Amino acid sequence: MFKVNDVVVHYRNGVSTITSVVVLEGKEYFILKAKRVSDVSSYIPVDNASQVIRPVMDTENADAIILYMRDIEPNFNPNTKQRRDDYKRRLASGNILDIAYLVRHLYLYRTATDLPEKVRFGQVDFDILESARNMLYDEFCITYDCPEEKIDEFVVERMKKLK
């Protein structure tokens, strides 16, 4: 299914490229180079690679994710520990809907005008949400053939256009 030079999505590292295949102790492994983790290579067993990596989504799936994001309502847990635990769990899951949820929360927090007084994001919140944003938007850049510097604006406009 996958081959050298394929651009794929690793469930934790995001957009990655399969750079080669190596044999270690009689078993084949893909070597992946993540876009945002330049100093680390991942070794993925070829025989169960689909459990860890997937192809980049197509436009239809990306549009479905954007529609899902559009319907997420602001619901910020004022308990910092619970909120961060939830955010960390969602990010670590690698589930694209969880990642999209986090990206939407980042946008909603940054654009909110009426946040409850008890809800204040700290650096850890932003780090988690920015990681999710990078994972999802790197993939959107490929799917929609959109430059990285324009992807935020593109997604907002796409939300308005999709039905």
MDAnalysis code that builds the backbone (N, CA, C; Angstrom):
import MDAnalysis as mda
import numpy as np

u = mda.Universe.empty(489, n_residues=163, atom_resindex=np.repeat(np.arange(163), 3), trajectory=True)
u.add_TopologyAttr("name", ["N", "CA", "C"] * 163)
u.add_TopologyAttr("resid", np.arange(1, 164))
u.add_TopologyAttr("resname", ["MET", "PHE", "LYS", "VAL", "ASN", "ASP", "VAL", "VAL", "VAL", "HIS", "TYR", "ARG", "ASN", "GLY", "VAL", "SER", "THR", "ILE", "THR", "SER", "VAL", "VAL", "VAL", "LEU", "GLU", "GLY", "LYS", "GLU", "TYR", "PHE", "ILE", "LEU", "LYS", "ALA", "LYS", "ARG", "VAL", "SER", "ASP", "VAL", "SER", "SER", "TYR", "ILE", "PRO", "VAL", "ASP", "ASN", "ALA", "SER", "GLN", "VAL", "ILE", "ARG", "PRO", "VAL", "MET", "ASP", "THR", "GLU", "ASN", "ALA", "ASP", "ALA", "ILE", "ILE", "LEU", "TYR", "MET", "ARG", "ASP", "ILE", "GLU", "PRO", "ASN", "PHE", "ASN", "PRO", "ASN", "THR", "LYS", "GLN", "ARG", "ARG", "ASP", "ASP", "TYR", "LYS", "ARG", "ARG", "LEU", "ALA", "SER", "GLY", "ASN", "ILE", "LEU", "ASP", "ILE", "ALA", "TYR", "LEU", "VAL", "ARG", "HIS", "LEU", "TYR", "LEU", "TYR", "ARG", "THR", "ALA", "THR", "ASP", "LEU", "PRO", "GLU", "LYS", "VAL", "ARG", "PHE", "GLY", "GLN", "VAL", "ASP", "PHE", "ASP", "ILE", "LEU", "GLU", "SER", "ALA", "ARG", "ASN", "MET", "LEU", "TYR", "ASP", "GLU", "PHE", "CYS", "ILE", "THR", "TYR", "ASP", "CYS", "PRO", "GLU", "GLU", "LYS", "ILE", "ASP", "GLU", "PHE", "VAL", "VAL", "GLU", "ARG", "MET", "LYS", "LYS", "LEU", "LYS"])
u.atoms.positions = np.array([
    [0.824, -1.201, 0.000],
    [0.000, 0.000, 0.000],
    [0.865, 1.261, 0.000],
    [1.877, 1.303, 0.849],
    [2.766, 2.460, 0.926],
    [4.098, 2.119, 0.266],
    [4.780, 3.182, -0.197],
    [6.086, 2.972, -0.816],
    [6.988, 4.176, -0.539],
    [8.251, 4.016, -0.834],
    [9.231, 5.078, -0.636],
    [8.795, 6.329, -1.406],
    [8.957, 7.481, -0.770],
    [8.610, 8.824, -1.257],
    [7.134, 9.175, -1.093],
    [6.329, 8.255, -0.579],
    [4.930, 8.607, -0.290],
    [4.882, 9.599, 0.864],
    [3.995, 10.569, 0.738],
    [3.700, 11.479, 1.846],
    [2.504, 10.885, 2.567],
    [2.653, 10.678, 3.858],
    [1.640, 10.020, 4.674],
    [1.404, 10.851, 5.934],
    [0.447, 10.399, 6.740],
    [0.189, 11.052, 8.020],
    [0.432, 10.036, 9.127],
    [1.384, 10.343, 9.981],
    [1.692, 9.520, 11.154],
    [0.761, 9.963, 12.270],
    [0.215, 9.030, 13.013],
    [-0.811, 9.370, 13.998],
    [-0.316, 10.312, 15.094],
    [0.981, 10.381, 15.329],
    [1.495, 11.304, 16.351],
    [2.356, 12.424, 15.766],
    [3.071, 12.147, 14.690],
    [4.014, 13.126, 14.147],
    [3.445, 13.938, 12.997],
    [2.261, 13.590, 12.525],
    [1.648, 14.343, 11.438],
    [2.242, 13.992, 10.083],
    [2.212, 14.959, 9.184],
    [2.663, 14.753, 7.810],
    [4.128, 14.308, 7.810],
    [4.365, 13.208, 7.123],
    [5.696, 12.613, 7.060],
    [5.930, 12.046, 5.671],
    [7.182, 11.814, 5.366],
    [7.555, 11.200, 4.093],
    [8.266, 9.884, 4.372],
    [7.890, 8.855, 3.629],
    [8.595, 7.577, 3.718],
    [9.884, 7.747, 2.924],
    [11.009, 7.718, 3.624],
    [12.288, 7.985, 2.962],
    [12.980, 6.731, 2.465],
    [12.713, 5.596, 3.128],
    [13.352, 4.361, 2.689],
    [12.724, 3.168, 3.396],
    [13.170, 1.995, 2.998],
    [12.781, 0.753, 3.656],
    [14.079, 0.070, 4.072],
    [14.123, -0.385, 5.318],
    [15.298, -1.104, 5.804],
    [14.854, -2.447, 6.369],
    [15.792, -3.378, 6.422],
    [15.525, -4.681, 7.025],
    [16.360, -4.767, 8.296],
    [15.686, -4.976, 9.410],
    [16.346, -5.137, 10.700],
    [15.901, -6.463, 11.303],
    [16.852, -7.301, 11.591],
    [16.568, -8.612, 12.163],
    [15.508, -9.381, 11.363],
    [15.609, -9.288, 10.041],
    [14.729, -10.030, 9.160],
    [13.360, -9.404, 8.941],
    [13.124, -8.236, 9.476],
    [11.817, -7.585, 9.351],
    [11.969, -6.242, 8.631],
    [11.046, -5.959, 7.699],
    [11.098, -4.712, 6.936],
    [10.440, -3.569, 7.707],
    [11.087, -2.408, 7.631],
    [10.575, -1.198, 8.274],
    [10.622, -0.036, 7.293],
    [9.556, 0.780, 7.313],
    [9.597, 2.069, 6.628],
    [10.336, 3.027, 7.548],
    [11.141, 3.885, 6.972],
    [11.729, 4.978, 7.744],
    [10.989, 6.243, 7.332],
    [10.406, 6.904, 8.328],
    [9.620, 8.111, 8.094],
    [10.362, 9.332, 8.615],
    [10.268, 10.398, 7.863],
    [10.800, 11.694, 8.275],
    [9.607, 12.630, 8.411],
    [9.352, 13.074, 9.628],
    [8.222, 13.959, 9.884],
    [8.550, 15.376, 9.436],
    [7.541, 16.068, 8.941],
    [7.730, 17.433, 8.467],
    [8.204, 18.351, 9.585],
    [7.610, 18.231, 10.760],
    [7.891, 19.165, 11.848],
    [8.866, 18.642, 12.892],
    [9.297, 17.403, 12.763],
    [10.252, 16.835, 13.719],
    [11.489, 16.461, 12.915],
    [12.325, 17.432, 12.640],
    [13.403, 17.243, 11.676],
    [14.531, 16.338, 12.154],
    [14.702, 16.192, 13.445],
    [15.841, 15.422, 13.924],
    [15.495, 13.991, 14.337],
    [14.275, 13.547, 14.046],
    [13.847, 12.210, 14.457],
    [13.295, 11.453, 13.250],
    [13.741, 10.208, 13.124],
    [13.165, 9.319, 12.118],
    [12.372, 8.247, 12.847],
    [11.249, 7.869, 12.285],
    [10.427, 6.808, 12.866],
    [10.592, 5.550, 12.038],
    [10.676, 4.416, 12.717],
    [10.742, 3.123, 12.067],
    [9.392, 2.456, 12.237],
    [8.727, 2.195, 11.130],
    [7.379, 1.628, 11.146],
    [7.410, 0.258, 10.465],
    [7.019, -0.801, 11.183],
    [6.994, -2.124, 10.550],
    [6.090, -2.108, 9.307],
    [6.619, -2.568, 8.195],
    [5.874, -2.567, 6.935],
    [4.597, -3.387, 7.049],
    [4.662, -4.524, 7.756],
    [3.503, -5.422, 7.797],
    [2.308, -4.889, 8.583],
    [2.494, -3.874, 9.412],
    [1.333, -3.276, 10.083],
    [1.399, -1.748, 10.056],
    [1.949, -1.221, 8.986],
    [2.099, 0.228, 8.844],
    [0.767, 0.958, 8.912],
    [-0.300, 0.353, 8.398],
    [-1.596, 1.044, 8.361],
    [-2.183, 1.277, 9.752],
    [-1.589, 0.693, 10.781],
    [-2.026, 0.964, 12.147],
    [-1.411, 2.252, 12.687],
    [-0.361, 2.748, 12.019],
    [0.374, 3.899, 12.511],
    [0.354, 5.074, 11.530],
    [0.264, 4.758, 10.252],
    [0.241, 5.811, 9.230],
    [-0.956, 5.597, 8.311],
    [-1.322, 6.676, 7.648],
    [-2.427, 6.617, 6.694],
    [-2.120, 7.562, 5.538],
    [-2.807, 7.374, 4.404],
    [-2.619, 8.315, 3.301],
    [-3.152, 9.697, 3.683],
    [-2.670, 10.707, 3.019],
    [-3.193, 12.061, 3.200],
    [-4.650, 12.058, 2.740],
    [-5.512, 12.711, 3.501],
    [-6.948, 12.711, 3.171],
    [-7.209, 13.413, 1.840],
    [-8.300, 13.003, 1.206],
    [-8.708, 13.658, -0.036],
    [-9.597, 14.858, 0.295],
    [-9.960, 15.614, -0.721],
    [-10.749, 16.835, -0.532],
    [-12.098, 16.552, 0.105],
    [-12.738, 15.471, -0.289],
    [-14.049, 15.136, 0.274],
    [-13.961, 14.919, 1.789],
    [-12.952, 14.175, 2.223],
    [-12.767, 13.949, 3.657],
    [-12.366, 15.228, 4.387],
    [-11.525, 16.030, 3.761],
    [-11.116, 17.296, 4.367],
    [-12.322, 18.217, 4.526],
    [-13.179, 18.263, 3.526],
    [-14.395, 19.082, 3.633],
    [-15.291, 18.588, 4.773],
    [-15.381, 17.275, 4.944],
    [-16.188, 16.716, 6.036],
    [-15.600, 17.121, 7.393],
    [-14.289, 17.157, 7.497],
    [-13.633, 17.594, 8.743],
    [-13.933, 19.067, 9.001],
    [-13.869, 19.877, 7.966],
    [-14.158, 21.308, 8.124],
    [-15.606, 21.520, 8.548],
    [-16.522, 20.755, 7.965],
    [-17.928, 20.858, 8.388],
    [-18.087, 20.440, 9.848],
    [-17.410, 19.391, 10.246],
    [-17.438, 18.953, 11.636],
    [-16.925, 20.069, 12.555],
    [-15.832, 20.688, 12.167],
    [-15.247, 21.767, 12.968],
    [-16.211, 22.947, 13.091],
    [-16.877, 23.246, 12.016],
    [-17.792, 24.389, 12.012],
    [-18.899, 24.234, 13.050],
    [-19.299, 22.994, 13.301],
    [-20.406, 22.749, 14.224],
    [-19.983, 22.631, 15.685],
    [-18.692, 22.709, 15.968],
    [-18.225, 22.614, 17.357],
    [-18.507, 23.935, 18.063],
    [-19.191, 23.824, 19.176],
    [-19.516, 25.001, 19.984],
    [-18.435, 25.223, 21.035],
    [-18.212, 26.476, 21.428],
    [-17.238, 26.716, 22.495],
    [-17.719, 26.087, 23.799],
    [-16.890, 25.269, 24.378],
    [-17.222, 24.601, 25.627],
    [-15.907, 24.388, 26.365],
    [-15.429, 25.436, 27.014],
    [-14.128, 25.396, 27.656],
    [-14.262, 25.000, 29.119],
    [-13.604, 23.921, 29.481],
    [-13.613, 23.461, 30.859],
    [-12.783, 24.440, 31.694],
    [-13.366, 25.040, 32.715],
    [-12.607, 25.995, 33.526],
    [-11.572, 25.321, 34.430],
    [-11.695, 23.990, 34.626],
    [-10.729, 23.267, 35.437],
    [-9.498, 22.992, 34.570],
    [-8.428, 23.697, 34.852],
    [-7.233, 23.646, 34.010],
    [-6.694, 22.223, 33.861],
    [-6.572, 21.485, 34.945],
    [-6.025, 20.124, 34.877],
    [-6.904, 19.214, 34.028],
    [-8.213, 19.252, 34.237],
    [-9.118, 18.415, 33.448],
    [-9.066, 18.787, 31.972],
    [-9.047, 20.082, 31.699],
    [-9.011, 20.544, 30.305],
    [-7.734, 20.071, 29.627],
    [-6.607, 20.252, 30.298],
    [-5.329, 19.846, 29.699],
    [-5.233, 18.340, 29.538],
    [-5.739, 17.597, 30.504],
    [-5.743, 16.140, 30.369],
    [-6.568, 15.713, 29.165],
    [-7.722, 16.349, 28.989],
    [-8.576, 16.044, 27.832],
    [-7.853, 16.413, 26.534],
    [-7.247, 17.587, 26.492],
    [-6.531, 18.017, 25.293],
    [-5.362, 17.078, 24.978],
    [-4.609, 16.683, 25.999],
    [-3.476, 15.776, 25.784],
    [-3.952, 14.425, 25.260],
    [-5.055, 13.928, 25.831],
    [-5.601, 12.638, 25.399],
    [-6.032, 12.719, 23.938],
    [-6.720, 13.789, 23.582],
    [-7.179, 13.945, 22.198],
    [-6.003, 14.043, 21.227],
    [-4.987, 14.802, 21.596],
    [-3.833, 14.951, 20.718],
    [-3.106, 13.618, 20.540],
    [-2.918, 12.894, 21.634],
    [-2.195, 11.621, 21.582],
    [-2.970, 10.530, 20.857],
    [-4.293, 10.680, 20.762],
    [-5.107, 9.635, 20.121],
    [-4.794, 9.490, 18.637],
    [-4.387, 10.581, 18.006],
    [-4.168, 10.557, 16.571],
    [-5.452, 10.546, 15.762],
    [-6.597, 10.531, 16.453],
    [-7.898, 10.530, 15.780],
    [-8.124, 11.893, 15.137],
    [-8.414, 11.889, 13.856],
    [-8.532, 13.147, 13.113],
    [-9.662, 14.032, 13.648],
    [-10.736, 13.442, 14.145],
    [-11.816, 14.251, 14.715],
    [-11.391, 14.886, 16.031],
    [-10.609, 14.172, 16.825],
    [-10.079, 14.763, 18.058],
    [-9.125, 15.912, 17.743],
    [-8.294, 15.722, 16.736],
    [-7.356, 16.767, 16.324],
    [-8.138, 17.990, 15.836],
    [-9.163, 17.761, 15.024],
    [-9.989, 18.858, 14.516],
    [-10.691, 19.592, 15.662],
    [-11.149, 18.850, 16.662],
    [-11.785, 19.454, 17.836],
    [-10.816, 20.424, 18.515],
    [-9.571, 20.002, 18.678],
    [-8.575, 20.855, 19.315],
    [-8.291, 22.107, 18.494],
    [-8.200, 21.940, 17.196],
    [-7.945, 23.079, 16.315],
    [-9.091, 24.089, 16.418],
    [-10.291, 23.574, 16.431],
    [-11.454, 24.459, 16.555],
    [-11.457, 25.173, 17.903],
    [-11.070, 24.487, 18.975],
    [-11.005, 25.127, 20.289],
    [-9.976, 26.253, 20.300],
    [-8.859, 26.046, 19.633],
    [-7.855, 27.106, 19.539],
    [-8.455, 28.330, 18.857],
    [-9.111, 28.117, 17.739],
    [-9.738, 29.228, 17.008],
    [-10.810, 29.911, 17.857],
    [-11.678, 29.115, 18.469],
    [-12.766, 29.691, 19.278],
    [-12.236, 30.482, 20.466],
    [-11.186, 29.986, 21.097],
    [-10.606, 30.706, 22.234],
    [-10.009, 32.031, 21.779],
    [-9.295, 31.984, 20.675],
    [-8.633, 33.204, 20.190],
    [-9.618, 34.257, 19.692],
    [-10.790, 33.836, 19.258],
    [-11.761, 34.795, 18.715],
    [-12.897, 35.102, 19.681],
    [-12.891, 34.470, 20.850],
    [-13.992, 34.651, 21.813],
    [-13.988, 36.060, 22.383],
    [-15.186, 36.568, 22.557],
    [-15.345, 37.891, 23.169],
    [-16.033, 37.810, 24.523],
    [-16.578, 36.649, 24.844],
    [-17.344, 36.519, 26.083],
    [-16.968, 35.257, 26.866],
    [-15.675, 35.048, 27.062],
    [-15.223, 33.882, 27.811],
    [-15.574, 34.030, 29.286],
    [-15.951, 32.912, 29.908],
    [-16.145, 32.968, 31.362],
    [-14.838, 33.391, 32.038],
    [-14.959, 34.132, 33.105],
    [-13.796, 34.670, 33.791],
    [-12.816, 33.590, 34.241],
    [-13.321, 32.402, 34.575],
    [-12.478, 31.325, 35.094],
    [-11.676, 30.612, 34.008],
    [-11.985, 30.826, 32.757],
    [-11.302, 30.116, 31.673],
    [-10.147, 30.974, 31.157],
    [-8.951, 30.546, 31.486],
    [-7.755, 31.228, 31.008],
    [-6.761, 30.177, 30.544],
    [-6.433, 30.199, 29.280],
    [-5.477, 29.253, 28.736],
    [-4.062, 29.688, 29.109],
    [-3.238, 28.707, 29.397],
    [-1.830, 28.954, 29.651],
    [-0.998, 28.431, 28.502],
    [0.301, 28.509, 28.658],
    [1.209, 28.097, 27.586],
    [1.043, 26.622, 27.222],
    [0.791, 25.772, 28.210],
    [0.618, 24.337, 27.932],
    [-0.598, 24.116, 27.035],
    [-1.704, 24.814, 27.337],
    [-2.896, 24.714, 26.483],
    [-2.548, 25.095, 25.046],
    [-1.894, 26.243, 24.892],
    [-1.554, 26.712, 23.557],
    [-0.590, 25.766, 22.846],
    [0.357, 25.188, 23.570],
    [1.294, 24.242, 22.950],
    [0.556, 23.025, 22.394],
    [-0.365, 22.489, 23.175],
    [-1.141, 21.323, 22.735],
    [-1.983, 21.678, 21.515],
    [-2.695, 22.803, 21.612],
    [-3.589, 23.208, 20.522],
    [-2.815, 23.572, 19.262],
    [-1.668, 24.189, 19.413],
    [-0.839, 24.525, 18.244],
    [-0.290, 23.256, 17.585],
    [0.046, 22.260, 18.386],
    [0.498, 20.984, 17.811],
    [-0.605, 20.363, 16.970],
    [-1.829, 20.396, 17.496],
    [-2.975, 19.870, 16.745],
    [-3.178, 20.674, 15.465],
    [-3.086, 21.983, 15.578],
    [-3.261, 22.846, 14.414],
    [-2.228, 22.511, 13.335],
    [-0.985, 22.374, 13.739],
    [0.064, 22.045, 12.777],
    [-0.200, 20.709, 12.095],
    [-0.611, 19.717, 12.873],
    [-0.890, 18.394, 12.288],
    [-1.987, 18.473, 11.237],
    [-3.097, 19.106, 11.608],
    [-4.241, 19.152, 10.699],
    [-3.982, 20.075, 9.509],
    [-3.467, 21.253, 9.770],
    [-3.298, 22.215, 8.696],
    [-2.166, 21.846, 7.745],
    [-1.143, 21.129, 8.226],
    [-0.121, 20.612, 7.298],
    [-0.778, 19.676, 6.280],
    [-1.681, 18.850, 6.778],
    [-2.382, 17.921, 5.882],
    [-3.317, 18.681, 4.947],
    [-4.033, 19.668, 5.476],
    [-4.913, 20.481, 4.616],
    [-4.112, 21.179, 3.519],
    [-2.917, 21.644, 3.838],
    [-2.089, 22.310, 2.819],
    [-1.844, 21.380, 1.628],
    [-1.599, 20.121, 1.914],
    [-1.364, 19.148, 0.848],
    [-2.671, 18.850, 0.118],
    [-3.719, 18.574, 0.890],
    [-5.003, 18.198, 0.297],
    [-5.546, 19.283, -0.621],
    [-5.514, 20.510, -0.152],
    [-6.090, 21.625, -0.917],
    [-5.059, 22.357, -1.774],
    [-3.818, 21.887, -1.749],
    [-2.739, 22.547, -2.482],
    [-2.721, 24.037, -2.157],
    [-2.663, 24.321, -0.869],
    [-2.718, 25.689, -0.366],
    [-1.412, 25.996, 0.371],
    [-0.826, 27.154, 0.127],
    [0.403, 27.505, 0.845],
    [0.154, 27.612, 2.353],
    [1.150, 27.234, 3.117],
    [1.042, 27.224, 4.581],
    [0.632, 28.585, 5.149],
    [1.150, 29.648, 4.583],
    [0.864, 30.984, 5.114],
    [-0.577, 31.445, 4.842],
    [-1.302, 30.707, 4.012],
    [-2.684, 31.083, 3.693],
    [-3.722, 30.096, 4.204],
    [-3.272, 29.035, 4.883],
    [-4.201, 27.963, 5.238],
    [-5.233, 28.388, 6.279],
    [-4.866, 29.229, 7.239],
    [-5.846, 29.682, 8.237],
    [-7.015, 30.395, 7.552],
    [-6.692, 31.331, 6.710],
    [-7.711, 32.085, 5.976],
    [-8.519, 31.165, 5.060],
    [-7.842, 30.236, 4.403],
    [-8.505, 29.293, 3.508],
    [-9.560, 28.485, 4.257],
    [-9.195, 27.957, 5.434],
    [-10.121, 27.113, 6.203],
    [-11.336, 27.927, 6.648],
    [-11.129, 29.137, 7.112],
    [-12.251, 29.985, 7.537],
    [-13.193, 30.235, 6.352],
    [-12.640, 30.534, 5.200],
    [-13.467, 30.761, 4.003],
    [-14.164, 29.483, 3.563],
    [-13.480, 28.378, 3.661],
    [-14.079, 27.085, 3.262],
    [-15.256, 26.744, 4.165],
    [-15.137, 27.053, 5.459],
    [-16.247, 26.824, 6.389],
    [-17.492, 27.594, 5.969],
    [-17.282, 28.797, 5.495],
    [-18.421, 29.632, 5.079],
    [-19.059, 29.115, 3.793],
    [-18.262, 28.519, 2.899],
    [-18.759, 28.086, 1.607],
    [-19.427, 26.716, 1.632],
    [-18.959, 25.821, 2.498],
    [-19.480, 24.456, 2.507],
    [-20.888, 24.411, 3.077],
    [-21.684, 23.482, 2.557],
    [-23.048, 23.304, 3.039],
    [-23.223, 21.950, 3.642],
])
